[in-house]
């Protein structure tokens, strides 16, 4: 059957790392899918943690809506999701598909971390859990390619039942170190990091799957990541507690479309509606992302995870981040960030201090009047008739700050966290 649909969810892959998104790394099999399919240029993850991201994709909802039967105080990371919610799995079952989930397990988790979301899987979903390469009971020489080929097993099981299949496979982010040497110059390109090597293994596995299913004439393939990997960037070793582009701008590729590119900025919660063809909302004015669930509210600097509960609001090219106790959770006061990610994709210039004035005053070179200079750079208004006066451009940026701050505040107020938005 060619009616099957395969959704491959890889682990910790930022869009900006891929050549197709303007990055360094070439992945020939993913490139081939994108060249003949559809590349979504601005898909934005709902969070920086795996289960929050994938639950949003399954449900078509933002993280604060996953556990709506609980008060906000009880909406913690480990709390189970609402049972009976419609999801991508129930949608596909209604369309006549067998639905499959493929996970790995190891001694300290992987599959175990997904059980909080089990109530959103359709009752009829087949859940396949395989021991990974370093776990007792694993298949001999188990690697990411054998892992990927479990998709073919699921397709064959459905075909024997006379059914078409929707298979969602999680490619967990670990691999056999012994096998890494073969991928350090994958596709004739040097792979300098562990994440590069892991992604090379995934691309190779995708190529094997494409061959097995008769690509491009076989089943439709979707490829995406949960969130990006942040280790080392900005000098940080963690990645789940920030809202910067390397975390939340993720690849999303579909194997059909004839080379189409979709520039819209949209939330990955729309994956459910994209895959099921049920009216995806790719033109919402505001999209949101958060680091934690509503019950994990900030209570002071350096108080652990809750100190870095953050919210992001995106409007087109402008992105606002509210950090209740600073980007690292160790400051006494809130820090706001506003970026023009089209002009400044690496987020090098936070525009909030420029608007507010003090930080970017020049302490040394002063105007002849004695005032400190603040001519950092110009900012023209997007309206052609107004852009002659660049000061009006900064006025427009301030309007964006006020608007997006208001949207973030309203979200936290709606979800019971209004008192923690201290700006």
Buried (B, 14 or more C-beta within 10 A) or exposed (E): EEEBBBBBBBBBBBBBBBBBBEEEBBBBBBBBBBEBBBBBBBBBBBBBBBBBBBBBBBBBBBBBBBBEEBEBEEBBBEBBBBEEBBBBBBBBBEBEBBBBBBBBBBEEEBBEBBEBBEBBBBEEBBEBEBBBBEBEEBEEEBBBBBBBEBBBEBBEBBBEEEBBBBBBBBBBBBBBEEBBEEBEEBBEBEBEEBBBBBBBBBBBBBBBBBEBBEBBEBBBBBBBBBBBBBEEBEEBEEBBBBBBBBBBBBBBBBBEBEEEEBEBBBBBBBBBBBBBEEEBBBEBEBBBBBBBBBBBBBEEBEEEBBBBBBBBBBBBBBBBBBBBBBBBBEBEEBBBBBBBBEEBBEBEBBBBBBBEEEEBEEEEEEEEEEEBEEEBEEBBBEEEEBBEEBEBBBBBBBEBBEBBBEBBBBBBEEBBBEEBBEE
